[in-house]
Amino acid sequence: MLVRCPECLSKARIAASEQITSNTRSLYCQCLNLNCSATFNASLSFDKIIRSPKQGSEKPDFTKQPELVANANQMDLTLEEPAPCLP
Ligand SMILES: [Zn+2]
């Protein structure tokens, strides 16, 4: 997920996040532009399901779809506690 700095429009990283409600997560972000380095807060929220699965939904089978295993370099925004940021 790409986050842009509201000050300089450069890429920013999500340094931490916090679950606010069941549908909203607060993101703590830091601009990657060394000449800016602004820190800011953003929100990520669920709005609506556009199309529901026809036969219900189940967790993925990781033996068939290993690409769905969490990437260690990518923060899982669904976790209650923020994942550590890796360099
Ligand atoms: Zn910036």
PDB file of the backbone (N, CA, C, O) and the ligand in Angstrom, with CONECT records:
HET     ZN  A 101       1
ATOM      1  N   MET A   1       0.851  -1.173   0.000  1.00  0.00           N
ATOM      2  CA  MET A   1       0.000   0.000   0.000  1.00  0.00           C
ATOM      3  C   MET A   1       0.898   1.238   0.000  1.00  0.00           C
ATOM      4  O   MET A   1       1.761   1.388   0.864  1.00  0.00           O
ATOM      5  N   LEU A   2       0.689   2.103  -0.958  1.00  0.00           N
ATOM      6  CA  LEU A   2       1.474   3.326  -1.074  1.00  0.00           C
ATOM      7  C   LEU A   2       0.770   4.460  -0.348  1.00  0.00           C
ATOM      8  O   LEU A   2      -0.413   4.722  -0.566  1.00  0.00           O
ATOM      9  N   VAL A   3       1.517   5.122   0.513  1.00  0.00           N
ATOM     10  CA  VAL A   3       1.003   6.289   1.212  1.00  0.00           C
ATOM     11  C   VAL A   3       1.853   7.465   0.778  1.00  0.00           C
ATOM     12  O   VAL A   3       3.080   7.366   0.748  1.00  0.00           O
ATOM     13  N   ARG A   4       1.226   8.565   0.443  1.00  0.00           N
ATOM     14  CA  ARG A   4       1.939   9.780   0.032  1.00  0.00           C
ATOM     15  C   ARG A   4       1.931  10.786   1.180  1.00  0.00           C
ATOM     16  O   ARG A   4       0.943  10.945   1.897  1.00  0.00           O
ATOM     17  N   CYS A   5       3.065  11.454   1.323  1.00  0.00           N
ATOM     18  CA  CYS A   5       3.186  12.506   2.328  1.00  0.00           C
ATOM     19  C   CYS A   5       2.296  13.686   1.914  1.00  0.00           C
ATOM     20  O   CYS A   5       2.368  14.133   0.770  1.00  0.00           O
ATOM     21  N   PRO A   6       1.471  14.189   2.816  1.00  0.00           N
ATOM     22  CA  PRO A   6       0.609  15.322   2.469  1.00  0.00           C
ATOM     23  C   PRO A   6       1.385  16.633   2.300  1.00  0.00           C
ATOM     24  O   PRO A   6       0.856  17.591   1.737  1.00  0.00           O
ATOM     25  N   GLU A   7       2.626  16.685   2.779  1.00  0.00           N
ATOM     26  CA  GLU A   7       3.422  17.906   2.669  1.00  0.00           C
ATOM     27  C   GLU A   7       4.189  17.985   1.350  1.00  0.00           C
ATOM     28  O   GLU A   7       4.162  19.017   0.680  1.00  0.00           O
ATOM     29  N   CYS A   8       4.876  16.895   0.971  1.00  0.00           N
ATOM     30  CA  CYS A   8       5.730  16.935  -0.214  1.00  0.00           C
ATOM     31  C   CYS A   8       5.329  15.925  -1.291  1.00  0.00           C
ATOM     32  O   CYS A   8       5.926  15.907  -2.368  1.00  0.00           O
ATOM     33  N   LEU A   9       4.340  15.097  -1.019  1.00  0.00           N
ATOM     34  CA  LEU A   9       3.798  14.092  -1.945  1.00  0.00           C
ATOM     35  C   LEU A   9       4.773  12.962  -2.259  1.00  0.00           C
ATOM     36  O   LEU A   9       4.541  12.195  -3.193  1.00  0.00           O
ATOM     37  N   SER A  10       5.866  12.843  -1.491  1.00  0.00           N
ATOM     38  CA  SER A  10       6.789  11.717  -1.650  1.00  0.00           C
ATOM     39  C   SER A  10       6.195  10.476  -0.980  1.00  0.00           C
ATOM     40  O   SER A  10       5.215  10.553  -0.240  1.00  0.00           O
ATOM     41  N   LYS A  11       6.823   9.329  -1.264  1.00  0.00           N
ATOM     42  CA  LYS A  11       6.381   8.098  -0.623  1.00  0.00           C
ATOM     43  C   LYS A  11       6.616   8.182   0.885  1.00  0.00           C
ATOM     44  O   LYS A  11       7.563   8.812   1.357  1.00  0.00           O
ATOM     45  N   ALA A  12       5.734   7.533   1.609  1.00  0.00           N
ATOM     46  CA  ALA A  12       5.861   7.471   3.064  1.00  0.00           C
ATOM     47  C   ALA A  12       5.679   6.022   3.500  1.00  0.00           C
ATOM     48  O   ALA A  12       5.063   5.216   2.802  1.00  0.00           O
ATOM     49  N   ARG A  13       6.224   5.715   4.658  1.00  0.00           N
ATOM     50  CA  ARG A  13       6.072   4.359   5.177  1.00  0.00           C
ATOM     51  C   ARG A  13       5.087   4.375   6.338  1.00  0.00           C
ATOM     52  O   ARG A  13       4.943   5.372   7.046  1.00  0.00           O
ATOM     53  N   ILE A  14       4.405   3.229   6.513  1.00  0.00           N
ATOM     54  CA  ILE A  14       3.521   3.062   7.655  1.00  0.00           C
ATOM     55  C   ILE A  14       4.383   2.494   8.775  1.00  0.00           C
ATOM     56  O   ILE A  14       4.788   1.333   8.720  1.00  0.00           O
ATOM     57  N   ALA A  15       4.660   3.297   9.778  1.00  0.00           N
ATOM     58  CA  ALA A  15       5.545   2.891  10.859  1.00  0.00           C
ATOM     59  C   ALA A  15       4.815   2.069  11.917  1.00  0.00           C
ATOM     60  O   ALA A  15       5.410   1.196  12.547  1.00  0.00           O
ATOM     61  N   ALA A  16       3.556   2.342  12.107  1.00  0.00           N
ATOM     62  CA  ALA A  16       2.765   1.626  13.105  1.00  0.00           C
ATOM     63  C   ALA A  16       1.297   1.814  12.763  1.00  0.00           C
ATOM     64  O   ALA A  16       0.934   2.691  11.980  1.00  0.00           O
ATOM     65  N   SER A  17       0.469   0.990  13.353  1.00  0.00           N
ATOM     66  CA  SER A  17      -0.968   1.145  13.146  1.00  0.00           C
ATOM     67  C   SER A  17      -1.708   0.685  14.385  1.00  0.00           C
ATOM     68  O   SER A  17      -1.182  -0.064  15.208  1.00  0.00           O
ATOM     69  N   GLU A  18      -2.932   1.146  14.496  1.00  0.00           N
ATOM     70  CA  GLU A  18      -3.735   0.850  15.676  1.00  0.00           C
ATOM     71  C   GLU A  18      -5.186   0.647  15.239  1.00  0.00           C
ATOM     72  O   GLU A  18      -5.734   1.460  14.494  1.00  0.00           O
ATOM     73  N   GLN A  19      -5.803  -0.440  15.706  1.00  0.00           N
ATOM     74  CA  GLN A  19      -7.205  -0.704  15.383  1.00  0.00           C
ATOM     75  C   GLN A  19      -8.073   0.241  16.203  1.00  0.00           C
ATOM     76  O   GLN A  19      -8.000   0.236  17.432  1.00  0.00           O
ATOM     77  N   ILE A  20      -8.891   1.049  15.542  1.00  0.00           N
ATOM     78  CA  ILE A  20      -9.750   2.017  16.219  1.00  0.00           C
ATOM     79  C   ILE A  20     -11.148   1.439  16.424  1.00  0.00           C
ATOM     80  O   ILE A  20     -11.682   1.457  17.534  1.00  0.00           O
ATOM     81  N   THR A  21     -11.730   0.929  15.349  1.00  0.00           N
ATOM     82  CA  THR A  21     -13.017   0.242  15.414  1.00  0.00           C
ATOM     83  C   THR A  21     -12.862  -1.036  14.592  1.00  0.00           C
ATOM     84  O   THR A  21     -11.794  -1.274  14.028  1.00  0.00           O
ATOM     85  N   SER A  22     -13.889  -1.848  14.515  1.00  0.00           N
ATOM     86  CA  SER A  22     -13.798  -3.074  13.723  1.00  0.00           C
ATOM     87  C   SER A  22     -13.605  -2.764  12.242  1.00  0.00           C
ATOM     88  O   SER A  22     -13.138  -3.621  11.491  1.00  0.00           O
ATOM     89  N   ASN A  23     -13.954  -1.560  11.811  1.00  0.00           N
ATOM     90  CA  ASN A  23     -13.833  -1.187  10.394  1.00  0.00           C
ATOM     91  C   ASN A  23     -12.769  -0.142  10.119  1.00  0.00           C
ATOM     92  O   ASN A  23     -12.542   0.210   8.962  1.00  0.00           O
ATOM     93  N   THR A  24     -12.112   0.363  11.152  1.00  0.00           N
ATOM     94  CA  THR A  24     -11.171   1.468  10.946  1.00  0.00           C
ATOM     95  C   THR A  24      -9.858   1.203  11.661  1.00  0.00           C
ATOM     96  O   THR A  24      -9.834   0.761  12.810  1.00  0.00           O
ATOM     97  N   ARG A  25      -8.768   1.482  10.960  1.00  0.00           N
ATOM     98  CA  ARG A  25      -7.431   1.353  11.525  1.00  0.00           C
ATOM     99  C   ARG A  25      -6.720   2.682  11.341  1.00  0.00           C
ATOM    100  O   ARG A  25      -6.771   3.273  10.262  1.00  0.00           O
ATOM    101  N   SER A  26      -6.069   3.146  12.370  1.00  0.00           N
ATOM    102  CA  SER A  26      -5.303   4.384  12.319  1.00  0.00           C
ATOM    103  C   SER A  26      -3.858   4.057  11.946  1.00  0.00           C
ATOM    104  O   SER A  26      -3.247   3.169  12.541  1.00  0.00           O
ATOM    105  N   LEU A  27      -3.316   4.768  10.967  1.00  0.00           N
ATOM    106  CA  LEU A  27      -1.959   4.525  10.480  1.00  0.00           C
ATOM    107  C   LEU A  27      -1.045   5.668  10.897  1.00  0.00           C
ATOM    108  O   LEU A  27      -1.394   6.838  10.738  1.00  0.00           O
ATOM    109  N   TYR A  28       0.117   5.333  11.427  1.00  0.00           N
ATOM    110  CA  TYR A  28       1.122   6.329  11.781  1.00  0.00           C
ATOM    111  C   TYR A  28       2.204   6.251  10.711  1.00  0.00           C
ATOM    112  O   TYR A  28       2.857   5.218  10.561  1.00  0.00           O
ATOM    113  N   CYS A  29       2.394   7.325   9.976  1.00  0.00           N
ATOM    114  CA  CYS A  29       3.231   7.304   8.778  1.00  0.00           C
ATOM    115  C   CYS A  29       4.385   8.282   8.895  1.00  0.00           C
ATOM    116  O   CYS A  29       4.317   9.281   9.612  1.00  0.00           O
ATOM    117  N   GLN A  30       5.462   7.961   8.159  1.00  0.00           N
ATOM    118  CA  GLN A  30       6.627   8.834   8.120  1.00  0.00           C
ATOM    119  C   GLN A  30       7.075   9.000   6.679  1.00  0.00           C
ATOM    120  O   GLN A  30       7.247   8.017   5.959  1.00  0.00           O
ATOM    121  N   CYS A  31       7.262  10.234   6.262  1.00  0.00           N
ATOM    122  CA  CYS A  31       7.724  10.548   4.915  1.00  0.00           C
ATOM    123  C   CYS A  31       9.148  10.026   4.718  1.00  0.00           C
ATOM    124  O   CYS A  31       9.995  10.176   5.599  1.00  0.00           O
ATOM    125  N   LEU A  32       9.409   9.409   3.556  1.00  0.00           N
ATOM    126  CA  LEU A  32      10.733   8.862   3.271  1.00  0.00           C
ATOM    127  C   LEU A  32      11.672   9.885   2.646  1.00  0.00           C
ATOM    128  O   LEU A  32      12.861   9.607   2.484  1.00  0.00           O
ATOM    129  N   ASN A  33      11.167  11.053   2.295  1.00  0.00           N
ATOM    130  CA  ASN A  33      11.988  12.131   1.749  1.00  0.00           C
ATOM    131  C   ASN A  33      12.819  12.731   2.890  1.00  0.00           C
ATOM    132  O   ASN A  33      12.270  13.335   3.811  1.00  0.00           O
ATOM    133  N   LEU A  34      14.143  12.563   2.822  1.00  0.00           N
ATOM    134  CA  LEU A  34      15.009  13.036   3.908  1.00  0.00           C
ATOM    135  C   LEU A  34      14.947  14.547   4.094  1.00  0.00           C
ATOM    136  O   LEU A  34      15.276  15.055   5.166  1.00  0.00           O
ATOM    137  N   ASN A  35      14.527  15.267   3.059  1.00  0.00           N
ATOM    138  CA  ASN A  35      14.399  16.719   3.169  1.00  0.00           C
ATOM    139  C   ASN A  35      13.060  17.148   3.743  1.00  0.00           C
ATOM    140  O   ASN A  35      12.779  18.341   3.857  1.00  0.00           O
ATOM    141  N   CYS A  36      12.249  16.192   4.098  1.00  0.00           N
ATOM    142  CA  CYS A  36      10.926  16.472   4.679  1.00  0.00           C
ATOM    143  C   CYS A  36      10.773  15.724   6.012  1.00  0.00           C
ATOM    144  O   CYS A  36      10.697  16.335   7.078  1.00  0.00           O
ATOM    145  N   SER A  37      10.728  14.374   5.923  1.00  0.00           N
ATOM    146  CA  SER A  37      10.591  13.502   7.102  1.00  0.00           C
ATOM    147  C   SER A  37       9.373  13.824   7.968  1.00  0.00           C
ATOM    148  O   SER A  37       9.388  13.590   9.177  1.00  0.00           O
ATOM    149  N   ALA A  38       8.328  14.358   7.352  1.00  0.00           N
ATOM    150  CA  ALA A  38       7.109  14.641   8.120  1.00  0.00           C
ATOM    151  C   ALA A  38       6.535  13.339   8.664  1.00  0.00           C
ATOM    152  O   ALA A  38       6.667  12.287   8.039  1.00  0.00           O
ATOM    153  N   THR A  39       5.908  13.414   9.814  1.00  0.00           N
ATOM    154  CA  THR A  39       5.157  12.288  10.348  1.00  0.00           C
ATOM    155  C   THR A  39       3.693  12.715  10.361  1.00  0.00           C
ATOM    156  O   THR A  39       3.373  13.868  10.648  1.00  0.00           O
ATOM    157  N   PHE A  40       2.829  11.791  10.053  1.00  0.00           N
ATOM    158  CA  PHE A  40       1.407  12.115   9.990  1.00  0.00           C
ATOM    159  C   PHE A  40       0.561  10.886  10.273  1.00  0.00           C
ATOM    160  O   PHE A  40       1.040   9.753  10.243  1.00  0.00           O
ATOM    161  N   ASN A  41      -0.674  11.137  10.542  1.00  0.00           N
ATOM    162  CA  ASN A  41      -1.640  10.096  10.863  1.00  0.00           C
ATOM    163  C   ASN A  41      -2.637   9.991   9.710  1.00  0.00           C
ATOM    164  O   ASN A  41      -3.075  11.006   9.169  1.00  0.00           O
ATOM    165  N   ALA A  42      -2.993   8.763   9.337  1.00  0.00           N
ATOM    166  CA  ALA A  42      -3.984   8.527   8.292  1.00  0.00           C
ATOM    167  C   ALA A  42      -4.919   7.430   8.777  1.00  0.00           C
ATOM    168  O   ALA A  42      -4.661   6.787   9.795  1.00  0.00           O
ATOM    169  N   SER A  43      -5.983   7.225   8.057  1.00  0.00           N
ATOM    170  CA  SER A  43      -6.942   6.190   8.431  1.00  0.00           C
ATOM    171  C   SER A  43      -7.163   5.238   7.279  1.00  0.00           C
ATOM    172  O   SER A  43      -7.120   5.630   6.113  1.00  0.00           O
ATOM    173  N   LEU A  44      -7.400   3.982   7.616  1.00  0.00           N
ATOM    174  CA  LEU A  44      -7.762   2.961   6.640  1.00  0.00           C
ATOM    175  C   LEU A  44      -9.093   2.391   7.112  1.00  0.00           C
ATOM    176  O   LEU A  44      -9.205   1.890   8.231  1.00  0.00           O
ATOM    177  N   SER A  45     -10.095   2.473   6.250  1.00  0.00           N
ATOM    178  CA  SER A  45     -11.399   1.978   6.680  1.00  0.00           C
ATOM    179  C   SER A  45     -12.049   1.119   5.613  1.00  0.00           C
ATOM    180  O   SER A  45     -11.845   1.314   4.414  1.00  0.00           O
ATOM    181  N   PHE A  46     -12.830   0.173   6.077  1.00  0.00           N
ATOM    182  CA  PHE A  46     -13.616  -0.687   5.209  1.00  0.00           C
ATOM    183  C   PHE A  46     -14.919   0.049   4.908  1.00  0.00           C
ATOM    184  O   PHE A  46     -15.578   0.553   5.818  1.00  0.00           O
ATOM    185  N   ASP A  47     -15.286   0.108   3.634  1.00  0.00           N
ATOM    186  CA  ASP A  47     -16.522   0.794   3.275  1.00  0.00           C
ATOM    187  C   ASP A  47     -17.648  -0.190   2.993  1.00  0.00           C
ATOM    188  O   ASP A  47     -18.671  -0.178   3.678  1.00  0.00           O
ATOM    189  N   LYS A  48     -17.465  -1.039   1.989  1.00  0.00           N
ATOM    190  CA  LYS A  48     -18.532  -1.987   1.662  1.00  0.00           C
ATOM    191  C   LYS A  48     -17.968  -3.104   0.800  1.00  0.00           C
ATOM    192  O   LYS A  48     -16.927  -2.949   0.162  1.00  0.00           O
ATOM    193  N   ILE A  49     -18.662  -4.220   0.792  1.00  0.00           N
ATOM    194  CA  ILE A  49     -18.321  -5.327  -0.102  1.00  0.00           C
ATOM    195  C   ILE A  49     -18.981  -5.057  -1.442  1.00  0.00           C
ATOM    196  O   ILE A  49     -20.188  -4.826  -1.511  1.00  0.00           O
ATOM    197  N   ILE A  50     -18.195  -5.086  -2.497  1.00  0.00           N
ATOM    198  CA  ILE A  50     -18.747  -4.823  -3.827  1.00  0.00           C
ATOM    199  C   ILE A  50     -19.416  -6.071  -4.378  1.00  0.00           C
ATOM    200  O   ILE A  50     -20.493  -5.993  -4.969  1.00  0.00           O
ATOM    201  N   ARG A  51     -18.775  -7.233  -4.185  1.00  0.00           N
ATOM    202  CA  ARG A  51     -19.363  -8.491  -4.644  1.00  0.00           C
ATOM    203  C   ARG A  51     -19.005  -9.570  -3.638  1.00  0.00           C
ATOM    204  O   ARG A  51     -17.822  -9.798  -3.388  1.00  0.00           O
ATOM    205  N   SER A  52     -19.969 -10.225  -3.067  1.00  0.00           N
ATOM    206  CA  SER A  52     -19.741 -11.308  -2.108  1.00  0.00           C
ATOM    207  C   SER A  52     -19.404 -12.583  -2.851  1.00  0.00           C
ATOM    208  O   SER A  52     -19.859 -12.779  -3.978  1.00  0.00           O
ATOM    209  N   PRO A  53     -18.593 -13.479  -2.225  1.00  0.00           N
ATOM    210  CA  PRO A  53     -18.328 -14.767  -2.860  1.00  0.00           C
ATOM    211  C   PRO A  53     -19.624 -15.566  -2.961  1.00  0.00           C
ATOM    212  O   PRO A  53     -20.464 -15.520  -2.063  1.00  0.00           O
ATOM    213  N   LYS A  54     -19.777 -16.306  -4.077  1.00  0.00           N
ATOM    214  CA  LYS A  54     -21.030 -17.026  -4.332  1.00  0.00           C
ATOM    215  C   LYS A  54     -21.289 -18.132  -3.322  1.00  0.00           C
ATOM    216  O   LYS A  54     -22.437 -18.391  -2.959  1.00  0.00           O
ATOM    217  N   GLN A  55     -20.203 -18.800  -2.857  1.00  0.00           N
ATOM    218  CA  GLN A  55     -20.389 -19.948  -1.969  1.00  0.00           C
ATOM    219  C   GLN A  55     -19.795 -19.701  -0.586  1.00  0.00           C
ATOM    220  O   GLN A  55     -19.289 -20.636   0.034  1.00  0.00           O
ATOM    221  N   GLY A  56     -19.841 -18.518  -0.107  1.00  0.00           N
ATOM    222  CA  GLY A  56     -19.286 -18.218   1.196  1.00  0.00           C
ATOM    223  C   GLY A  56     -17.784 -18.028   1.105  1.00  0.00           C
ATOM    224  O   GLY A  56     -17.200 -18.170   0.030  1.00  0.00           O
ATOM    225  N   SER A  57     -17.161 -17.710   2.217  1.00  0.00           N
ATOM    226  CA  SER A  57     -15.738 -17.402   2.243  1.00  0.00           C
ATOM    227  C   SER A  57     -15.034 -18.260   3.286  1.00  0.00           C
ATOM    228  O   SER A  57     -15.536 -18.432   4.397  1.00  0.00           O
ATOM    229  N   GLU A  58     -13.870 -18.799   2.926  1.00  0.00           N
ATOM    230  CA  GLU A  58     -13.045 -19.570   3.855  1.00  0.00           C
ATOM    231  C   GLU A  58     -11.630 -19.034   3.798  1.00  0.00           C
ATOM    232  O   GLU A  58     -11.263 -18.343   2.848  1.00  0.00           O
ATOM    233  N   LYS A  59     -10.826 -19.348   4.818  1.00  0.00           N
ATOM    234  CA  LYS A  59      -9.425 -18.931   4.821  1.00  0.00           C
ATOM    235  C   LYS A  59      -8.704 -19.643   3.678  1.00  0.00           C
ATOM    236  O   LYS A  59      -9.090 -20.750   3.306  1.00  0.00           O
ATOM    237  N   PRO A  60      -7.663 -19.027   3.116  1.00  0.00           N
ATOM    238  CA  PRO A  60      -6.955 -19.643   1.989  1.00  0.00           C
ATOM    239  C   PRO A  60      -6.213 -20.916   2.398  1.00  0.00           C
ATOM    240  O   PRO A  60      -5.787 -21.062   3.544  1.00  0.00           O
ATOM    241  N   ASP A  61      -6.067 -21.830   1.445  1.00  0.00           N
ATOM    242  CA  ASP A  61      -5.285 -23.048   1.630  1.00  0.00           C
ATOM    243  C   ASP A  61      -3.847 -22.700   1.215  1.00  0.00           C
ATOM    244  O   ASP A  61      -3.554 -22.565   0.027  1.00  0.00           O
ATOM    245  N   PHE A  62      -2.957 -22.555   2.205  1.00  0.00           N
ATOM    246  CA  PHE A  62      -1.591 -22.104   1.910  1.00  0.00           C
ATOM    247  C   PHE A  62      -0.785 -23.128   1.115  1.00  0.00           C
ATOM    248  O   PHE A  62       0.216 -22.771   0.493  1.00  0.00           O
ATOM    249  N   THR A  63      -1.207 -24.407   1.125  1.00  0.00           N
ATOM    250  CA  THR A  63      -0.489 -25.396   0.303  1.00  0.00           C
ATOM    251  C   THR A  63      -0.787 -25.174  -1.177  1.00  0.00           C
ATOM    252  O   THR A  63       0.021 -25.526  -2.036  1.00  0.00           O
ATOM    253  N   LYS A  64      -1.935 -24.596  -1.469  1.00  0.00           N
ATOM    254  CA  LYS A  64      -2.309 -24.327  -2.859  1.00  0.00           C
ATOM    255  C   LYS A  64      -1.973 -22.901  -3.282  1.00  0.00           C
ATOM    256  O   LYS A  64      -1.749 -22.637  -4.464  1.00  0.00           O
ATOM    257  N   GLN A  65      -1.939 -21.980  -2.316  1.00  0.00           N
ATOM    258  CA  GLN A  65      -1.664 -20.573  -2.624  1.00  0.00           C
ATOM    259  C   GLN A  65      -0.614 -20.022  -1.654  1.00  0.00           C
ATOM    260  O   GLN A  65      -0.921 -19.185  -0.806  1.00  0.00           O
ATOM    261  N   PRO A  66       0.642 -20.506  -1.789  1.00  0.00           N
ATOM    262  CA  PRO A  66       1.689 -20.052  -0.858  1.00  0.00           C
ATOM    263  C   PRO A  66       1.961 -18.553  -0.952  1.00  0.00           C
ATOM    264  O   PRO A  66       2.504 -17.963  -0.018  1.00  0.00           O
ATOM    265  N   GLU A  67       1.586 -17.931  -2.076  1.00  0.00           N
ATOM    266  CA  GLU A  67       1.810 -16.493  -2.227  1.00  0.00           C
ATOM    267  C   GLU A  67       0.971 -15.683  -1.237  1.00  0.00           C
ATOM    268  O   GLU A  67       1.221 -14.496  -1.032  1.00  0.00           O
ATOM    269  N   LEU A  68      -0.019 -16.325  -0.631  1.00  0.00           N
ATOM    270  CA  LEU A  68      -0.858 -15.617   0.332  1.00  0.00           C
ATOM    271  C   LEU A  68      -0.284 -15.638   1.736  1.00  0.00           C
ATOM    272  O   LEU A  68      -0.840 -15.021   2.645  1.00  0.00           O
ATOM    273  N   VAL A  69       0.851 -16.360   1.925  1.00  0.00           N
ATOM    274  CA  VAL A  69       1.535 -16.353   3.212  1.00  0.00           C
ATOM    275  C   VAL A  69       2.084 -14.953   3.432  1.00  0.00           C
ATOM    276  O   VAL A  69       2.608 -14.334   2.505  1.00  0.00           O
ATOM    277  N   ALA A  70       1.967 -14.459   4.644  1.00  0.00           N
ATOM    278  CA  ALA A  70       2.377 -13.089   4.951  1.00  0.00           C
ATOM    279  C   ALA A  70       3.817 -12.840   4.538  1.00  0.00           C
ATOM    280  O   ALA A  70       4.709 -13.639   4.822  1.00  0.00           O
ATOM    281  N   ASN A  71       4.026 -11.723   3.866  1.00  0.00           N
ATOM    282  CA  ASN A  71       5.363 -11.274   3.483  1.00  0.00           C
ATOM    283  C   ASN A  71       5.989 -10.590   4.688  1.00  0.00           C
ATOM    284  O   ASN A  71       5.408  -9.663   5.252  1.00  0.00           O
ATOM    285  N   ALA A  72       7.177 -11.047   5.084  1.00  0.00           N
ATOM    286  CA  ALA A  72       7.833 -10.506   6.278  1.00  0.00           C
ATOM    287  C   ALA A  72       8.142  -9.020   6.165  1.00  0.00           C
ATOM    288  O   ALA A  72       8.293  -8.339   7.180  1.00  0.00           O
ATOM    289  N   ASN A  73       8.238  -8.510   4.937  1.00  0.00           N
ATOM    290  CA  ASN A  73       8.544  -7.094   4.750  1.00  0.00           C
ATOM    291  C   ASN A  73       7.297  -6.224   4.627  1.00  0.00           C
ATOM    292  O   ASN A  73       7.391  -5.009   4.454  1.00  0.00           O
ATOM    293  N   GLN A  74       6.132  -6.856   4.718  1.00  0.00           N
ATOM    294  CA  GLN A  74       4.903  -6.097   4.560  1.00  0.00           C
ATOM    295  C   GLN A  74       4.089  -6.189   5.840  1.00  0.00           C
ATOM    296  O   GLN A  74       3.851  -7.283   6.353  1.00  0.00           O
ATOM    297  N   MET A  75       3.667  -5.060   6.350  1.00  0.00           N
ATOM    298  CA  MET A  75       2.909  -5.010   7.581  1.00  0.00           C
ATOM    299  C   MET A  75       1.511  -5.582   7.364  1.00  0.00           C
ATOM    300  O   MET A  75       0.848  -5.248   6.382  1.00  0.00           O
ATOM    301  N   ASP A  76       1.069  -6.426   8.262  1.00  0.00           N
ATOM    302  CA  ASP A  76      -0.279  -6.969   8.202  1.00  0.00           C
ATOM    303  C   ASP A  76      -1.203  -6.008   8.948  1.00  0.00           C
ATOM    304  O   ASP A  76      -1.167  -5.929  10.176  1.00  0.00           O
ATOM    305  N   LEU A  77      -2.018  -5.290   8.208  1.00  0.00           N
ATOM    306  CA  LEU A  77      -2.875  -4.279   8.818  1.00  0.00           C
ATOM    307  C   LEU A  77      -4.072  -4.875   9.529  1.00  0.00           C
ATOM    308  O   LEU A  77      -4.854  -4.151  10.145  1.00  0.00           O
ATOM    309  N   THR A  78      -4.224  -6.198   9.449  1.00  0.00           N
ATOM    310  CA  THR A  78      -5.351  -6.813  10.136  1.00  0.00           C
ATOM    311  C   THR A  78      -4.982  -7.279  11.530  1.00  0.00           C
ATOM    312  O   THR A  78      -5.848  -7.698  12.297  1.00  0.00           O
ATOM    313  N   LEU A  79      -3.686  -7.209  11.869  1.00  0.00           N
ATOM    314  CA  LEU A  79      -3.248  -7.622  13.196  1.00  0.00           C
ATOM    315  C   LEU A  79      -3.660  -6.593  14.236  1.00  0.00           C
ATOM    316  O   LEU A  79      -3.689  -5.396  13.953  1.00  0.00           O
ATOM    317  N   GLU A  80      -3.971  -7.048  15.415  1.00  0.00           N
ATOM    318  CA  GLU A  80      -4.297  -6.132  16.500  1.00  0.00           C
ATOM    319  C   GLU A  80      -3.077  -5.314  16.897  1.00  0.00           C
ATOM    320  O   GLU A  80      -3.173  -4.102  17.095  1.00  0.00           O
ATOM    321  N   GLU A  81      -1.935  -5.975  17.012  1.00  0.00           N
ATOM    322  CA  GLU A  81      -0.688  -5.292  17.346  1.00  0.00           C
ATOM    323  C   GLU A  81       0.073  -5.062  16.055  1.00  0.00           C
ATOM    324  O   GLU A  81       0.130  -5.960  15.215  1.00  0.00           O
ATOM    325  N   PRO A  82       0.666  -3.876  15.868  1.00  0.00           N
ATOM    326  CA  PRO A  82       1.417  -3.635  14.639  1.00  0.00           C
ATOM    327  C   PRO A  82       2.632  -4.552  14.519  1.00  0.00           C
ATOM    328  O   PRO A  82       3.333  -4.813  15.496  1.00  0.00           O
ATOM    329  N   ALA A  83       2.862  -5.034  13.302  1.00  0.00           N
ATOM    330  CA  ALA A  83       4.022  -5.861  13.041  1.00  0.00           C
ATOM    331  C   ALA A  83       5.268  -4.991  13.063  1.00  0.00           C
ATOM    332  O   ALA A  83       5.203  -3.817  12.699  1.00  0.00           O
ATOM    333  N   PRO A  84       6.399  -5.541  13.482  1.00  0.00           N
ATOM    334  CA  PRO A  84       7.628  -4.736  13.497  1.00  0.00           C
ATOM    335  C   PRO A  84       8.032  -4.378  12.074  1.00  0.00           C
ATOM    336  O   PRO A  84       7.865  -5.177  11.153  1.00  0.00           O
ATOM    337  N   CYS A  85       8.564  -3.174  11.901  1.00  0.00           N
ATOM    338  CA  CYS A  85       9.036  -2.745  10.596  1.00  0.00           C
ATOM    339  C   CYS A  85      10.441  -3.280  10.382  1.00  0.00           C
ATOM    340  O   CYS A  85      11.305  -3.128  11.245  1.00  0.00           O
ATOM    341  N   LEU A  86      10.670  -3.898   9.246  1.00  0.00           N
ATOM    342  CA  LEU A  86      11.973  -4.429   8.920  1.00  0.00           C
ATOM    343  C   LEU A  86      12.736  -3.436   8.056  1.00  0.00           C
ATOM    344  O   LEU A  86      12.132  -2.752   7.230  1.00  0.00           O
ATOM    345  N   PRO A  87      14.038  -3.344   8.225  1.00  0.00           N
ATOM    346  CA  PRO A  87      14.800  -2.383   7.415  1.00  0.00           C
ATOM    347  C   PRO A  87      14.800  -2.749   5.936  1.00  0.00           C
ATOM    348  O   PRO A  87      15.395  -2.041   5.125  1.00  0.00           O
TER     349      PRO A  87
HETATM  350 ZN    ZN A 101       7.219  14.676   2.927  1.00  0.00          ZN2+
END
